């Protein structure tokens, strides 16, 4: 009986873990949908979270720098900590300005990435020529649109990307959670079926009837 109870308990733990993943996915999906509705709030929220991440990174870097005191890494760590803390303070105190700067940086990335993809697809003309050409044109167009309406575009660009990331991550977690529960259930049923056909410990093998000659 112990051999059959242990897999069942482990399967229950796995199912519970996948259920928590699915629940977290639902929360992320709801947060992403709310962020898409209130894009301005999502932009400010993402900037404040980014600022706090910089501060936490600075604190962790300070601990590493203290542990590495007396080595050449110490002063490099101190400089990195100072930059992280300064950037975190600026982002938290002025999230609108930080959103404008980050939006400008994102637009430039879209422009350069689109140009490189367009030029690369036209020069190389590989098997993915059409798809690379479409990606390059889309990135170039997106960068131009963001720059054309900058700085007003900074109110919704970062929030939109942040909300979409939450939405897709949540959908991925939901799919993983339900898929994992289904796989665990199938494996548990199969193990239960196989265990039912096995003889219990100490059980004698059934005597086969003797066929008359």
Secondary structure, DSSP 4 states (H G I P E B T S, - for coil): -HHHHHHHHHHHHHHHHHHHHHHHHHHHHHHHHHHHHSHHHHHHHHHHHHHHHHHHHHHHHHHHHHHTTTSTHHHHHHHHHHHHHHHHHHHHHTHHHHHHHHHHHHHHHHHHHHHHHHHHHHHH--TTHHHHHHHHHHHHHHHHHHHHTTTGGGGTHHHHHHHHHHHHHHHHHHHHHHHHHHHHHHHHHHHHHHHHHSPPTTPPPPPPPPPP-
